[in-house]
Amino acid sequence: MGGGADSRIPNYLQTLFDPSRVRVTVRTYDFDPELGRAQIASWVQELQPDLVMGESLGAIQALRVQGVPHLFVSPSLGAPANLYKAARWAAWSWGRWYMHRKFPVKEGDRQELKFTRPVLLKYKEHGEAAFAAIEPEGYYYAFFGTRDHYKASGVVRLDLWEQYFGPDSYTEYEGGHFMEPEVIESLLYPKICELLSLEK
């Protein structure tokens, strides 16, 4: 949520991969889940990716992409339910002010957070569609920080991940919600190489 084309993980990965062998593509999509869904579907058709990654709330959009392996960092599977519940506060100007204050967007090519009631109400159906899109024979793997502060609010739920993907489909790393460069290099990068059958 609030990420985009200048997000840290994809940009750091670009420094690790030989661009002639691996193209790391990241684009900023709309916070409105259905507008974002249409944008991502168009990009998938254009790029024909070999791997789809999702970080935090982006995991929900990534789940709706089918036919490719999936890799996640701090997937926020509980976020759609939380955002749907927050729609009642978005009906009031002070509620929208509070949400923007709590989740400020950094400068740069970042997702504009539209905390409006109509947009937030869409997240219930968006979450349901994401879980319905899970492919029985698909590949899904995730990384979770042991000190992720979003676990307390139910935004990040390890139990929900295990329910859908099993106990052997993730790794916990020492850290918080946002993966640090050394963890990207020691865990995420090797996993991508493994999935793409690349030598490190």
N, C-alpha and C positions, 0 to 999 in steps of 0.2 A: 504494500500500500504506500503510494507516494514515491515508488521507484521509477526507473525509466532508463533511457539510453545511456545515461552517465552513471548508472549504478555500479557499485564497487566490484562485486563478484565477476560479472562478465568482462569488465574492463581489465581486471587483474588476470583473468584467464587468457585474455588476448596476448598478454605479455609472456605467457608460458608456452603457448602453442605456436608452431611454425605456420604462418598464415597460408603458405602454399599447400599445406596438408589439412589444416582444420580452420574452418571459418566460424568464428563465434559471432552470432548476430543477436543484437538486443534492440528492441524498439519500444517506444513509449505508447501505451494504449490507453483507451479511455477508462475512467473509474466506473462509469455506468457499465455494469457487467454485460449487458447485451450488445452495446456498441463495441466494447472491448472484444467480445467474442467474435463479432463479425470481422474486426480488424485482424485478429490473430488467425482466423480461418483463411483470410485472404493471403496473409504472409506465409502460412504453412503451404498453401497451394503454390505460391511463388517460389519459395525456397526449397521445398521438399527436404526437410531436415532429417538427419539420421538419429537425432536425440533431441528431446525437449526437456528443458529444465524450468523449474518454478521455485521461487523463493518467497516465503511467507504467504501473503494473500495470493500471490501469483501462482501458487500451487493449484488453486481452485480452477483458474483458467487453463492451466497446463493439463489438468485431468480431463478436460473436455476435448483435448487433441487425441485422436486415436491413430493406431497403426504404427507407432514408434515407441522406443523405450523412453521411460520417464525417470528423471533424477531430481530430487527435491532437497532444498535446504530450509530448515525450520518451517515445514508446511503447516499453514494455519487452517487446519480442517474445521475448526470451530468458529472461524471468523464470519462465515455467512450468517450463521444463527445470531451472533452478537450484533452484526450490522443491521440485520432485520429488526432486532429488538430496539436498536438505537433509533429507528425511524420515528418512534413516538416523540423523542426529544427533538428531532429535526423539524418538527412542526412549529417549533418556537425559535425565535431569533436568538435567544440566550443559549438554547441547546446547540444550535449550529455554531455559535461563537465558541462555546466550550469545546466542541469537537475539533474545531480548527486550531484552537489553542493547545489542546492535548496532542494533536497530530499535525504539527507544522510541516510544511513541505520545504525541503532544501532548495536552494537556487539551482538552476540548470535545467536540462531537458528531463523534467520529472512529471509524473502523473498529477494532474490537477484533481484534488480531492473535493468532490461535490457532495457534501453532506446535506442533501436535500431528502425530504421524505419520499418522493417518487423513486429516486435512485436507490435509496437504502431498502425500500420495500422489495425491490427486484432480487435482493441477495438470497432470499429464502428459496425461490425457484432456481436461482443460479447454482446454489449449493446442491440442491436435489439433482439437478441435471448433471453436475460434475460427478457425483457418486454413481449415478446411473450409467455414466459413460465408461466406468472402469471395466476394462476387458479382462475376462477370466484368464486368458493366456498371455496377458500383457506383462511387461517388466516395469516394476515400480520399486524404487529404492530411495531412502531418505537419510538425512543427517540432522540430528537434534542436539542442541546445546544443553548441557547438564544444568546450567544456570539461566535458562531462558525465562525471562520475567513474564512472558505471555502465558506461561503454563497456569499461573494462579487464576487468571480470568477465564480460562477455558478456551482461549483463542488457539493455543497450541495444545493438542491432546494426543499424548502417546497411546493412550488406551484406544482411542478412535482409529489411529493409524494401525495398531495391531489387529483391531477388529476387521478391517478391510484387507490388510496386506500381510498379516502374520508377524510373529516375533523375530524372524530372521531377515526382515526386509529393511533394516535400518542400523545405523551406527550412532552412538552418542559420543560427542566430543566435549572436551573440557572447555566450556565457554558459554556465551550468551546467545541471544537470538540472531545476532549478526556475526557471521563467520569471519574470523580474522584471517589476514593473508597467510600466516603460517599454517593454519588449518586448511585453507583452500589448497595450498601447495602439498601438504602431507596426506590429505584424505580425499578431497574433492577431485583434484587433478588426476591422481592415479585411478580413481573410479571411472572417470570419463575415458581415460586411455584404455582401461579394461573393456568398457562397453563398445568402444569404437575399434577395438583390436589394434591399438597403436602401441609402439614401444615408447616408454617414458624417456 
